[in-house]
Amino acid sequence: MKVSVADTNAVTISSYSFCGFSNPATEGHRRKCEWLRKRFAEGLRFKILQVGGEDAGMIEYTPGEYAWRPIEADGYMVIHCIKVQKKKHKGKGYGKLLLDECVRDAKQAGMQGVAVVTSGATWMADERVFARSGFVGVDEAPPSFKLMVKKSHNAPSLHFVRNRERALLKRRSGFVIFTSDQCPYVAKGLADILGLCAKHGVEPKVVEMKTSKSARKAPSAYGVSNIAYDGKLVADRIISGGRFRNILRKLGLK
């Protein structure tokens, strides 16, 4: 069975399936492709794992100065996402194959290493995936985020951006939803959440992060999707409508 990695660009990206989205007409696929087209010029790479002619996984990474994670990583390549679809494709070394693509591109670009934010919770790759390829932890952020790097000798260490809570303190009252199109699943979750808000008379403020600079100021280490209520973080990553309903219930708003 033939295994290869396709390098996408602004012209070809819409012809691929990724992250479980195979229909280019779906909102998540469409918005993600639009987001990617704006990022390719910044040096972002989005590669598709193909197994036997099937789009079976992906990896997305970008130079540190354009990272959509709240980390200080200039001079490094930063992985946003890596995923191998379907159980039948897992456990075959495809994750390492994708990581090797990133490490090789970072070296060719003269960068000092590769960085990634991991978590054992949902929506992010587990740290074990990276530890097996020589990545080590260098910083942590609540509740379960770890910054891992694979760097050259004598390269400077990295850390999460500090004082991100200031983004919350500026908007203390009610719900504030921080959102972006970096992840194709955000659109559906946001639509469900806004529907519940309308149903229960809740009027949230939606803050769309349109640049990597704004994402690096996000209140959680996930960066691209967060929800706060009265200045306190209540969701540190993408959540479903069902989970938001539980948040409303706990706050006595439902």
N, C-alpha and C positions, 0 to 999 in steps of 0.2 A: 504494500500500500504506500503510495507516494506521500511524503510529508514535506511541506515547504512553508516558507514565511513570506507573505506578500507585503511589500511596502506601499502604503496608500498615499494619495495626494488629493488636492482639492478637486481634481477632475474625477478620479476613480472611486473616492470614498463611498459615494451613494450606492455603488453597485455591490457592496459587501454587506453581509449580515454580521452583527456583533452584539455581544451582551444579551443574547436572547431575542434581539429584534431582527427579524428577517424581512419584514415588509417595509419598504422605504416610504410607504404612505402613512405609517403610524407616526404620531406626534413625537414620541421619544427618539425614533430613528432620524426623523427630519430635523429636529432641533439640535441633536448631537452633530449631525453632518454640517449644519450651518455653523455651529460653534467650532468645529474642527477646521473648517475652511479659513476662519479668522486666525487660527493658531499656527497653521503650517508655516506661515511666513516668519514666525518667531523661532522656528527650529524644532517644533513639536514633531514627533514621529508616532504614527499609529500603524501598527503592523498586525496583520491577520494570519493566524496559524491555519493552514489548510491541510486536511488529512483525507486522502482519497477523494479529493474534489469538494470536500465539505468545509465550510468556514467553521473551524472548531475551537477557536480561541483568539485572544488578542492581547496586546501590550501597548500601553500609551506612556510616553515619557517626553520630557522637555528640559531645556537648559534651566538651571536653578533660578536664574533671575526672572523666569516666566512661570515658575511653579505655582500651581493652584492648591498648594498646601501651605499652612502657616509655618514655614521653616526658613531659616537663613541658610541658603545653599548655593550662593554664587560660586561658580567654578566647578559645580557638580552637575551631573545629569540626574533628574528627579523622575522617578516612576510614579505616575498617578494611579494606574490600574494594571492588573494582569489577571487574566482569567482563561481557564480551559473549560469549555462547555461540555456538558454531558458526562455522565459517569464512565461511559465506555472509553473515553479518551484520557481519563485520569490515571495516574500511576505509571505512565509510560515515558516520563522524562520530558514531556512537552513544555512544562513550566520552565525547566532549566534551559531548554532550547530558546525560549522567548527571552529569558534573562540574559543569556549569552549574547543575543542580538544587541541588547541595550549596553552591556558592558563593552562590547566591541566598538559600538558607535561612540561611546564616551571616550574611549582610548584614542580613536581616530580623530576626534575633535580636540584632543589635547586636554581633556578635563581631568580633574583630580580624583574622580571617583563617581559612584552612583549612590543615590540616597532614596529612601522610601519610607513612608509612614505605614505602619502595620497595626493590626488589632485582631484579637481573637474573636471579637464580636462580628456581626454581620456587615456586609458591604465592603470589607477590606480583606486582603490576603493575610493569612496567618504568618507570624514571624518565622515559623519553621521552614516555610517555602524558601525564604531568603537565607536563613542560617545554613542550610545545606549547600548554598552557593558561596559561602564565605562572608556574608554580611554579619555585622555585629551591632548591638544596640549602643547608642551614644546619648540618648535623652528619652524622657518619658513625659506624658501629659495625661491628665485625668480624662475619663475614668480608666481607659485601658489602651491608650495609644503608645506606640513605641517608634522612635526614629532610629532607623538602621542604615548603616553605610557599608560600602565596600570601597575602600580608598587606597590611593597610592601611598607609599612611604612618605612621612613628614607632611602630609596634607593636613590643613587645619580641620579641627573638629567642627561639628555642626550642632545646632540646637533649634528647638521650637522658638517661634517669635514670642516674646514676652508681652505681658500687659494687654492681651487680646480682649480682656473683659471691658476695656474702655469702649469698645464698639457697642456693648450692651448698655453701659452706664449713660450713654448719650440718648438712649431711647428706653427709658425705664418703664413706661406705662403700658399695660396690656401685652398682647402678643406681638412679637416681632419675628417675622419669618425671613431668614436669610436663604436665598436660593440662587441657583445658577444652572446653566445648561451643560456643565462639564459631564454630568452623569445622565444618561438617557432615562433613568428611572425617576428622576426628580420631578419631571413634568406631571406624571400620573399621580404621584404622591401629593403634589401641591394642589392639583385639581380636586382630589378627594378631600383634602384638608380645608380648602376654601369653601367647598360645598357644605361641610359640617359647620364651619364658622357661620355661614349664611343661615343655616337651619336653626342654630342656637343663638342667634343674635350677637355673635362675637365679631368685632371689626378689627382684624389684624392689620399691622403695617407690613407690607412686603418689600424687602430690600433685595433687589436683584444685583448680584455681583457680576459685573460685566468685564472685569479685567483681573489679571492675576494679582495685581497689587491689592485690589479690594479683597480677594479671597485670602491673601496672606494676613489680613486683619480680622478674619472670621473668628468668632468666639470659641470654637472647638477646633481640635487638631485635624478633624476631618476636612474642614475648610469650606466645602462647597454646598452644604445644606445643614442649617441649624435653626432651632426655634427657641426663643426666649420668652419668658412671661414675667413682667414686672422686674426686669433686670436680671433674672436668673435663668440659666440654661435649663430647658426641659427636654430637649432632644439634641444630641450631639452629632447626628448624622441623618440620613434619609429615614423617614418613617412612613408607615401606611396610614390610611384613614382610620383603620381599626385601632392602631396604637394612639393616634391623636384623640380618638373618642375616649380612650381610657384616661388620657391626660386631662381632658375637659371634666371628666367625672371626678377625678381626684381633686381638682381645683374647685369643685362645686359649681361648675358652669354648665352642666348638663343635667 
